[in-house]
Amino acid sequence: MSQQEIISEHRTKELRSDCANCFALCCVALPFAASADFAFHKDGGTPCRNLQPNFRCSIHTELREKGCNGCVSYECFGAGQKVSQTIFNGNDWRAAPETASSMYAVFPIVQQLHEMLYYLADVLSRDVLRDLHADLQAVYQETEQLTTLPVDQIMRLDVPFHRAKVNEFLLQSSERIRSIVAAKRDPRREPKKKPGAGADLIGVNFRNTDLRGMNFRGALLLGADLRQADLREADMIGADLRAANLSGADLRGSLFLTQAQVNAASGDVNTRLPHHLTRPYHWK
């Protein structure tokens, strides 16, 4: 198996949440405030009131109905099981309470590193970037090694500094891919309101538009109408897709799209997703 294939498999298996092998760290370590995404307030380091002794959620199948959309759209990129089973050797915070504070502090750091690995794995899967693969693999391996450091060293990491380094590679890769695809867009289907990094596109009608290779980095797409839109090779990193309608949209090959973003949106059986993402249960 090639290094490219190994990393692609890593993205599919190890860089996605595996709650069965996690000590419910997102339900304990992270804080949240009562809002449209959460029905109640919870402090960091405090177990959620819906957390059961077996580390499972008592309302898991009813999270949306119970006002916990934030839980549905959260993605740890595999950090939960990495911290639980590898970094802390399967010792949970209930049985070993002396590890709790360190475990809670390490979890969000590893989550950020795993998110970077997920994005790097995306561009490493693109044949069009083959000439960049050596550099991309080097920064991928460097990022992965950071997650294997001793706990005290992980807690001292300058994550923003490393993220800036990774982001340079992601930007370069995105611009290369999108410039190739942009020439293929149908000018008759291009939207009147052009997207862009950080753009306010709340509720915008992009229905049946050709958005291939466009830049939605950090864009606000809450409630946007993206039905039948062509989003292939569009850069979706950090785009807010809460309540966006993706029915019939084509997201195959879209850059940096995550399961959390898909979970936050609505879609249907005709929505086409990248092969490594799954159709949410609420897309009925």
FENCORFEN-V633013 format. One record per residue. N is the residue number from 0. SS is DSSP state (alpha for helix, beta for strand, coil for the rest). D_FIRST is the distance of its C-alpha to the first C-alpha in Angstrom with 2 decimals. Layout:
BEGIN
N/SS/D_FIRST + N/SS/D_FIRST
END
This chain:
BEGIN
0/coil/0.00 + 1/coil/3.81 + 2/alpha/6.68 + 3/alpha/8.14 + 4/alpha/6.09 + 5/alpha/6.50 + 6/alpha/10.02 + 7/alpha/10.67 + 8/alpha/10.15 + 9/alpha/12.24 + 10/alpha/14.85 + 11/alpha/15.17 + 12/alpha/15.57 + 13/coil/16.77 + 14/coil/18.55 + 15/coil/20.96 + 16/coil/24.03 + 17/coil/23.99 + 18/alpha/27.73 + 19/alpha/27.66 + 20/alpha/26.19 + 21/coil/28.38 + 22/coil/32.01 + 23/coil/33.09 + 24/alpha/32.95 + 25/alpha/33.43 + 26/alpha/36.48 + 27/coil/38.00 + 28/coil/36.96 + 29/coil/37.43 + 30/coil/40.87 + 31/beta/41.91 + 32/coil/45.22 + 33/coil/47.08 + 34/coil/46.33 + 35/coil/45.14 + 36/coil/41.73 + 37/coil/43.09 + 38/coil/46.14 + 39/coil/47.16 + 40/coil/46.83 + 41/beta/44.74 + 42/coil/44.62 + 43/coil/41.49 + 44/coil/41.10 + 45/coil/43.06 + 46/coil/41.52 + 47/coil/41.82 + 48/coil/44.72 + 49/coil/42.50 + 50/beta/40.16 + 51/coil/40.62 + 52/coil/40.54 + 53/coil/37.18 + 54/coil/35.63 + 55/coil/35.65 + 56/beta/37.57 + 57/coil/40.71 + 58/coil/40.69 + 59/alpha/36.98 + 60/alpha/37.70 + 61/alpha/40.66 + 62/coil/39.49 + 63/coil/40.36 + 64/coil/43.66 + 65/coil/44.52 + 66/coil/44.06 + 67/coil/40.79 + 68/alpha/38.76 + 69/alpha/37.39 + 70/alpha/35.60 + 71/alpha/34.07 + 72/coil/32.72 + 73/coil/31.45 + 74/coil/27.76 + 75/coil/26.67 + 76/coil/22.98 + 77/coil/22.16 + 78/alpha/24.56 + 79/alpha/26.78 + 80/alpha/24.54 + 81/alpha/23.23 + 82/alpha/26.88 + 83/alpha/28.09 + 84/alpha/25.66 + 85/alpha/24.14 + 86/alpha/26.72 + 87/coil/29.68 + 88/coil/28.21 + 89/coil/29.30 + 90/coil/32.90 + 91/coil/34.36 + 92/coil/37.14 + 93/coil/39.65 + 94/coil/39.36 + 95/coil/39.04 + 96/alpha/41.13 + 97/alpha/41.18 + 98/alpha/37.54 + 99/alpha/38.27 + 100/alpha/39.31 + 101/alpha/36.37 + 102/alpha/33.91 + 103/alpha/35.55 + 104/alpha/35.47 + 105/alpha/31.83 + 106/alpha/30.53 + 107/alpha/31.40 + 108/alpha/30.03 + 109/alpha/26.60 + 110/alpha/26.83 + 111/alpha/27.34 + 112/alpha/24.45 + 113/alpha/22.09 + 114/alpha/23.61 + 115/alpha/22.77 + 116/alpha/19.11 + 117/alpha/19.18 + 118/alpha/20.73 + 119/alpha/18.47 + 120/alpha/15.37 + 121/alpha/17.38 + 122/alpha/17.98 + 123/alpha/14.47 + 124/coil/13.55 + 125/coil/16.28 + 126/alpha/15.81 + 127/alpha/19.47 + 128/alpha/18.89 + 129/alpha/16.41 + 130/alpha/19.15 + 131/alpha/19.31 + 132/alpha/15.68 + 133/alpha/16.37 + 134/alpha/19.38 + 135/alpha/17.88 + 136/alpha/15.04 + 137/alpha/17.88 + 138/alpha/20.07 + 139/alpha/17.39 + 140/alpha/16.86 + 141/alpha/20.65 + 142/alpha/21.29 + 143/alpha/19.05 + 144/alpha/20.86 + 145/alpha/24.13 + 146/coil/23.46 + 147/coil/23.27 + 148/coil/26.70 + 149/coil/29.74 + 150/alpha/31.59 + 151/alpha/34.46 + 152/alpha/32.31 + 153/alpha/30.43 + 154/alpha/33.89 + 155/coil/34.96 + 156/coil/32.11 + 157/coil/33.28 + 158/alpha/31.05 + 159/alpha/32.88 + 160/alpha/32.37 + 161/alpha/28.60 + 162/alpha/28.53 + 163/alpha/30.51 + 164/alpha/28.00 + 165/alpha/25.08 + 166/alpha/27.36 + 167/alpha/27.94 + 168/alpha/24.32 + 169/alpha/24.41 + 170/alpha/27.71 + 171/alpha/26.65 + 172/alpha/23.61 + 173/alpha/25.85 + 174/alpha/28.61 + 175/alpha/26.44 + 176/alpha/25.02 + 177/alpha/28.42 + 178/alpha/30.34 + 179/alpha/28.45 + 180/alpha/29.04 + 181/alpha/32.62 + 182/coil/33.89 + 183/coil/33.01 + 184/coil/35.09 + 185/coil/38.15 + 186/alpha/41.14 + 187/alpha/43.18 + 188/alpha/40.88 + 189/coil/40.47 + 190/coil/42.05 + 191/coil/45.41 + 192/coil/44.31 + 193/coil/41.42 + 194/coil/38.79 + 195/coil/37.83 + 196/coil/36.41 + 197/coil/38.45 + 198/coil/40.62 + 199/beta/42.93 + 200/coil/42.04 + 201/coil/43.41 + 202/coil/44.47 + 203/coil/43.91 + 204/beta/43.78 + 205/coil/40.63 + 206/coil/40.88 + 207/coil/39.53 + 208/coil/38.79 + 209/beta/36.10 + 210/coil/34.39 + 211/coil/31.25 + 212/coil/30.10 + 213/coil/32.93 + 214/beta/32.97 + 215/coil/33.58 + 216/coil/32.59 + 217/coil/34.74 + 218/coil/36.92 + 219/beta/39.20 + 220/coil/38.62 + 221/coil/40.47 + 222/coil/41.93 + 223/coil/40.87 + 224/beta/40.98 + 225/coil/37.63 + 226/coil/38.16 + 227/coil/36.59 + 228/coil/35.49 + 229/beta/32.56 + 230/coil/30.46 + 231/coil/27.34 + 232/coil/25.91 + 233/coil/28.81 + 234/beta/28.31 + 235/coil/29.02 + 236/coil/28.44 + 237/coil/31.28 + 238/coil/33.12 + 239/beta/35.49 + 240/coil/35.18 + 241/coil/37.52 + 242/coil/39.45 + 243/coil/38.09 + 244/beta/38.16 + 245/coil/34.86 + 246/coil/36.09 + 247/coil/34.73 + 248/coil/32.92 + 249/beta/29.69 + 250/coil/27.27 + 251/coil/24.08 + 252/coil/22.26 + 253/coil/24.80 + 254/beta/23.88 + 255/coil/23.61 + 256/coil/25.11 + 257/coil/24.98 + 258/alpha/25.77 + 259/alpha/28.94 + 260/alpha/30.20 + 261/alpha/29.67 + 262/alpha/31.42 + 263/alpha/34.34 + 264/coil/34.96 + 265/beta/36.23 + 266/coil/34.79 + 267/coil/34.89 + 268/coil/33.08 + 269/coil/32.95 + 270/coil/31.13 + 271/beta/27.70 + 272/coil/25.11 + 273/coil/21.56 + 274/coil/19.16 + 275/coil/18.31 + 276/coil/22.06 + 277/coil/24.47 + 278/coil/28.02 + 279/coil/30.52 + 280/coil/32.90 + 281/coil/35.91 + 282/coil/34.98 + 283/coil/37.21
END
